[in-house]
């Protein structure tokens, strides 16, 4: 039995229309890697924000190191020994690693001293970092190292990690796990949130499962199958996505020599991308973050201008059209960044549904917006994609990350696209919701829609894709049939071994 570091007893937190946490109680031991599992909207974020001093509970108590613990703010939590690495990095691209780390410290040392500490701690825990490098030049995995090293410089007793592997390569995941195991061996407790249940089984000692804000189970993830943990989370039997055999459809999207400069200093230029995609096909595009995924979506959506002749939708040239004209023609895109790009944070779900659906869903008439129709559309997205929210008048910001993801993907799917391009469609989404989104994409393809899925989740791509290609430094590899691809072959493609070839789907 491990000595208890943090004890939660009866924590309850309610918001208007929803109880986020209800009588939550469990223990985290010293040196324990403890998983916190649950569907999107199960109350995980509220709970860890309570521990980190961002949320005050309505009832219940916490004990840390045997003493009462009720942090008034994150600064108080850090001083007590609690550190947190958030799912969305809080770094400034134009500043150095050392400058970013100093910004997150309550009493920072001198620049020279912090540079030395960064080197020492990063080497000690196998997270090599150059304190003088500009953050905008770092990969996603290196950026995460900055966040972790910033926490480790505080010498935490408890480290909270929220979806830490969502943007990491398999090799970077292994480095992270080695670091976390070393920390645990030294006595640091880790509270680990992830929807990747195979990772939970490989890393964690204990798992606490939340459902609708309540603790419904505690298990040993090393002895509990991932599917069983997923079914504990949702309280139902999971259904795997089903792929139907589809006849070959007409060419709906054709890219010829798609080339575009990097949109900013930290972006990636697109370099001669050729692609032909037919109706009913699902093309999976894999790649490490920062290799041109965002730029490709922007070039297809019309957000980033490209030269005439590079993008054709069916037989029509659309390269010179803007976003609204491409959407009207049936080319719809779902970007990776859901809060701020796919959805306006402080606007309601009705308003966010209206913004992209006004044309295709007929939400205006003679220059006037049809608000009742917009609300009905938002309600339909909420119902069909099981978005956990009190209603369509709630803001996008009020939703958990996974529920907002379900909303923005569902909003595009329900607009009957001819071609749909989605980037990281199940990022931060629980197992049941991910299966539902993947099934919805496959159902679209069954109806003759051409679908491009850009993802860093290789299991996802292999599950839904008919063909697979890799995006490396702005170049697209030749496509390969997804069935039968080996991990080694995928790794070679992701590493750029075929980056001089072009994709013909």
N, C-alpha and C positions, 0 to 999 in steps of 0.2 A: 504494500500500500504506500502510495506517495503522500508526503506531507502536503496538506492543502495550502495553496498560495492564495487563490481567490475563491470566495464563496458567494454565490448569489442566492438570495432567499426571498421568494414571493414577489419578484419584480413585476410591476404592472405599469403600462403606459397606454393611455387612450388618446386618440385624436378625434375630431368631429366625424362621426360616422363609422369609425373603425377602432377596434382595440388591437393595437400593434403587438403588445406583450401582455400576457395574462398569467400571473402567478408563476413566473419562471424561476426555477431553482435548479442549480447544479454546482459542481465543484470542479476546479482546475488545479491539478497538483504541480508542485515544483518539477521542472524538467519534463513536463508532459506536453506532447503535441496533441492538442484537443481540437477535433473538428466540430464545427457548428454547421449543421445541414438544415435545409428547408427549401420549399418552393419559393419563387419570387413572391414577395408579399407576406412571407411567413413570420416576419418580425426580426430577422437576423440583423439588418442594418440598425434598427432602433435599439436593439440590445447592445451591440458593440459601441454605438454612439453613447449609450448610457454609461458603459464602462469607461469610455474615453472622455467623459465630461461634456459632451455636446448636447445631451438630452437629460433632463431631470425626470426620474420616475414619479408616478403618482402614488405608488405604494411599494413596499418592499425595502430590503437593505442589502448592502454589499459589505464584505469583509476582506481586507487585503493584508496579508502578513499578520493575521490575528487581530487587527484593529479595524474599527469602523472606517468605511471608505465611501465618500460621497463627493467626488470632485466637482467643483463649481464650474470648471472650464478645462479645456485640454492642457493648459499650462499646469494646473494642479494635478492632473492625472500623470503628466510626464514627471513632475517632481516626486510623485509617489512611486514611480517606477513602471508606468504603463506607457508603451509606445505603440504607434499604429501606422501601418503602410496601407494607404487607401488604394482602391481599385483604379481611380483616375489620378495620375501623377500630378503633383502640385509643384511643377518646376518651370523656371523661366528659360526659354531656349537661348536667349542672347547672353546669358550669364555663364560663368564657369561653374564647374562642379563644386569647388570650394565656396564660391559666392552663394550658390543655392543652398548648400548645407548650413552656412552661417545664418541665412535668413530663417531657418527653422529652429534655431537654438535660442534659448532664453538668455543665456549669458555667454555669448560666443568669445573664444580666445582671439588672439591676433591672427591676421591672414597667414603668416608664416607658420604659426603653431597649428592652425587648422589644417593646412596642407600636409604637415607631417603626420597629424593624427589620422587624416583620411588615408594616407599611404599605409600607415601601420595597421589600422583596423581592416582595411580592404585586403591587405596581404594575409593577415591573420585568419580571416574567414573565407579566403578563396574567392574574393570578389574584386579583382583588380580594377583600379580606377586611377586615372591621372587627374589630380585636383585642378590642373590648369586647363583642361579641355573644355570647350564650349558645349553646353548641354545639347544644343540643337544639332550637333554633329554626332551624337551618340545614338546607338541602336536602342530599341525598346528595352532589351535586356539590360543594357548598361544604365539606362535611366532608372530602372528599378533598383539597380545596385546603389545608385545615389540615394534613393529613398531609404533603403535598408541601412546603409552606412550612417546616414543621418540619425536613424533610430538607435543604432548600436553605440554611437558616441554618447548616448544618454545612459548607457549601462542599464538597460531595462530588465525588470524582473518578469514582466509579461509583455510579449510582442503579439499584437493583433495584425493578421494579414488577411485582406479582403480580395479574393479572386487574384492571387499573385501571379498565376501562370497564364492568364488570358492572352498575353501578347508575347509569350516566350517561345523560342524554338525548343525541340526536345533536349538538345544539348544544354541550353540555358536552364531548363527545368531541373536537370540532374545537378548542375552547379548549385542552384538554389536549395535543393533538397539536402545536399551535402552540408551546406551552411546551416540550415535549420537543425539538422541532426547534431551538428557540433554545438550549436547554442543550447539545445536541449540537454546534451551530455554535461554541459557546464552549469545546468540548473535553471536556465531560462525557460519559463513556460510559454507556449505558443498557442494562441487561439487562431485556428485556420479555417477560413471560409472558402469553399470552392464548390462548383457544380460538377467538377471532373472527379467522379467517384472512384475511378481507377487510381487516381493520384491519392485520394484519401486512404484507400486500402494500402497503398505502398508506403505512406508516410506516417499516418496518425496512429496514436495509441488508443484513443477513445473518440466516440462520436456522439454528440447530443443532437437529436432530431427535433426541430420545431415544425408544428403544423398549425396554421391559423393562430399564431402567437403563443401557443402552448407547447410545453415539452411533452412529446408523445412517446419517445423511446431514447434509450441509451444503449449503445452497442460497441463491440470491438470490431472495427472495420477490417481487421486482418482475418476475422473469422466470419464476416458477414458479406455475402456477395453484393457487388455494386447494384445489381438489379433489385435485390431485396431492400437495400438502403433507399433506392429511388422510390420503391413502392411504400416504404414507411413514410417518406416525405409527402407523397400525394394521397396516401390512404386508399389506393386503388391499384389494380393490375395495369401495368404499362403496356401500351400497344406500339409495336415497332412500325416505322414507316414502311409502306408497301409500294414497290415500283412495278408498274404495269408495262407490258411490251407495247411499244408505240411504233406506228408506221412512220417512215421518214417524211417530214413535212417540207414545205417550200423554204427557200432561203429567206430569213427575216432580218438578219443583221450581217453586214459585210464591212470589215475594216480593211483598208488598203494603205499600208505604209503609214499608219497612224503615228505621227511624230509631234511632240510638243515640248517646249522648253520647261524646265522646272519653274513652278509658279512663284517660288520664293527661295531664299538662300538654303533652307533646310529641306526643300522638296526634291523630287526625283523627275528627271526628264523622261518622256516616253520616246522609245527609239524603234521606229519602223515596225509597228505591230500589225500583223496580218491575221485576219480571223474571218471565218465563215461559219455562221450558226443557223441551223434550221429550226423550224417550228417543232415543238415536242422534244427538243433536246435540252439536257441540263449539262452545261459546261462548268466544271469545277476549276477554279484558278487558285493555286496555293502559292505561298511565298512568305518569307520572313517580313515582319512589319517594316515599312519604310522603303520598299522596293518598287513603289509606283502604284500601289493599290488605290490610294485616294485620288491620285492624278488620273488614273484610268477611268474611275467612276465619274470624275469631273468632266473628262473629255467626252464620255458617252452621254451624260446628263445635259450637256450644254453649258455647264458652269465655267468651263475652260475652253476658250475658242481654239478651233483647229482649222487647218487649211481646207478649202473645198476639195471634194473628192475622197476624203479619208473615211467618212462615215456614211453608210447607206442603210436605210430602214426599208426592207423589202426592195422595191425598185426606185425609191425616192432618195435623192441626195438630201441629207439633213445636217451635214457638217457645218453649214452656215446658219442654222437655226438656233434660237435661244432655248432656254429651259422650257418655257410654257408651250412653245410650238412643238418641241419634241414630245412633250407629254401628251399634247393633243393628238399627235400622230401615233401614240401608243408605246413610246420608249420611256419607261419609268425606271427610276433608280432609288435605291435605299442606301444612303451613306453610312459609314461606320459610326461617326460621332452622333449619337442619338440626341443628346441634350445640347442644343445650341446650333446644330446643323439640320438634323432630321426634324427636330421639334424646337419651338421657341419656349424656353423654360417657364416664363411667367404668363403665357397665354393658356387658355383653357383647352381641354381636349377637343371641344367643339371647334374652337378657332384654329387649332392645329389640323383638324380634319379638313376644314374649309380651305386652308392655304394650299394644299396640294390637290384637293379633290374638287375645287370649284368648277373646273372645266369638264372633266370626265364624268363627274357625278351630277352635273346640271344644278349646281348650288347657287346660281345667279340667274336672274331673268330681267332683261331690258335694263341692265346696269345696276340692279338692286340685288343685294345678297338675300338668299332664302334661308334665314336662320333656323326655322323649324326643320327644313330638310337637312341642314348641316348637323343639327343635333341628332336627328335620326341616323345619319351616316355614322357619327361618332358612337352612338349607342350600338349600332350593328357591329362595328369593329370591336367594341368592348365585349359584346356578348359572344361573337364567334371566335375570338381569340382569348377569351377568359382573362381579360385585363382586370386585375384586382384594384378597384377604385370605387368610391362612393357614387360617382356619376360623371357625366361628360362636362360638367362645369368646374370640375377640379382642374388645377393647373398641371402642366406636364411635369413641373418640378416636384410636385407632391407625390408622384409615383416612384416606386422603387425602380432601380435600373432595369431589371428584367421585365417588369410590367410595362415600362415605357417602350422597351424593345419590342414586346409583343404588339403594342399599339401601332408603332410606326411601320413595322413590317406588315401587319394586318391591313393598315390603311392603304398601302400600295397594292397588295394582293387583291383586295376587293374592288379595285378600280379597273379590273379586266384589261391588263396590259397586253400588248402584242409581244413585246420584249421586256423582261424584267431583269435588272441588274441589282444584286444585293451584296453588300460588303459586311462581313461578319454578322450574318442574320441571327445567330443564336448566342452572341456574345453576352455572358453574364446571365444566361437564361437557364432555369432548372431543367432537369431531365425530361419531365413530362411536357413542358412548354416547348423545349427544343424539338422533341419528337413531333409535336403538333405543327410547328412552323415548317419543319422539313417535309411533313406529309402535305401541307398546303402548297409548298413549292412543287412537289411531285405531281399533285393534282392539277396545278396550273399547266405543267408540261403535258399531262394526259389530255388536256383540252387544246393542245396545239400551240401553247405559248413557248417562246424560246427563253430560257432561263440561264443567267450567268450567276454562279455563286462564288464569291471571293471570300476565302476564309483561311485562317491559320490553324483551324481544327481539321487535321487530316482525316480523322475518323468520320467527321461530318461529310467531308468531300467524297470519301470513298462510299459513303452510304447513299448519297443522292445523285452522284454524277454519272453521266454516260461516258464522258471523256474528261481527261484531266490534263492541265498544263501548268507550268510554273512561271511566275513573274519574278525576274531577277534583274535588278538595276535598270528597271524600265523596259526590259525586253521580255517578250513572251516566247516560251519554248514551243516546240512542236507538240501537238496534242497526242495523247495516248489513250486507248480504251481504259477506263477506270478499273474494270474487272480484271483481276490478275496482276495488277501492278504490285510490285514488292516494295517493302520499306526501303531497301537499298536503292532501287530505281527512283523512287520518289526523292530520296535524299540527294541523289546525283542531280536530278532536275532542279531541286530547290537550290543546290549549290552552284547552279549556272553551267553545268556540264553540257547542256544543249542550248545555250543561250544564243547561238548564232543561227539556229533554225527558226522557222516560223510555224505558226499554228494554222492548220487547215482542218476544220472540224467537219 
